[in-house]
């Protein structure tokens, strides 16, 4: 017999109580009414090298009919690492359908972090491993906003010329930050004519500690190949599902080319839902229009 709503609610309450007693200070209630919780997980108690925050929302159908909605946040968690970990969590859900699985999820993540600590993986060089931006941080972590000068407004159509082939680092412009419910978004833009330049710009941006510690660095680029009359384009979500594709789509609509746009998001502990895509696109649009 299917569990009633009351039974499910009770199961959730029991699970939350158990988890808060097991994880103590590492367990955090983000929003009781919306059933949003955050668990800080690390490889060991004394001097953790690897830390990750698992944020979960428990929908009304959990645990019997719906999986928790989750987000994995850690500055070092990108690409392959993210995908593998997400796949492990989905697998646990499928193997334990209808049961409370948060404890299993947390311990699976801890296992992965312990493996990382024991393997030869270099430690993340980012001291700030939580995605929460401290209240008193103010905006000091944002790069100086640099308005784009007039004569560079044509750089969106920055066509490749022989002299630019030597892969020099293009100028990087930083847009105005947008902050909403403690999450901050900032776009960065550079004119690029080769994928090597894209790589150089990304490397340069990651040298900045604040950008490197962003929860997500979403990017997209479009390069027009004159000889083939085609576009070379690509995008990266960096853990913010579908954000890269949306950013690229915006660039296609605005018909810009020979440009790379990166949007950094510093997550502030409150889920923004679809609003986050609006902010990502607005940031990008503003820096492109300038």
Buried (B, 14 or more C-beta within 10 A) or exposed (E): EEBEEEEBBEBBEEBBEEBBEEBEEBBBEBEEEEBBBBBBBBBEEEEBBBBBBBBBBBBEEBBBEEBBBBBBBBBBBBEEBBEEBBEBBEEBBEEEEEEBBBBBBBEBBBEBBBEBBEEEEEEBEBEBBBBBBEEEBEEEBBBEEEEBEEEBEEBBEBEBEEEBEEEEEBBBBBBBBBBBEBBBBBBBBBBBBBEEBBEBBBEBBEEBEBBBBBBBBBBBBBBBEEEEEEBBBBBBBBBBEEBBBBBBBBBBEBEBBBBBBBBBBBBBBBBBEEEBBBBBBBBBBBBBEB
